[in-house]
């Protein structure tokens, strides 16, 4: 099993920055990629914001390219999402995600609100 715990969310003004962190524990060797997803108010589905594989391949949602950066610290067993130039449309519940051979694993989620 893999356990994921997010931290770092909150309220920020447009143009501001937040750094989300995901603490990873459990059977870490089974993970082959990490990601951050978000679910905006009124939406039924989560969208992938960023993904990083254990090989270091990174993908971003088009609307966050150049503003968000995903990174992985294999010593601390954390996955971070640095979010800059935040916009009101980035407001959502953000989830840490990990894929393993046994399936998909999710954190409990954390709220990010971008508002003046």
Secondary structure, DSSP 8 states (H G I E B T S, - for coil): -EEEEEE--EEE-TT--EEEEEEEEESGGGEEEEEEEEE-TT-SS-EEEEEEETT--EEE-GGGTTTEEEEEETTTTEEEEEE-S--GGG-EEEEEEEEETTEEEE---EEEEE--
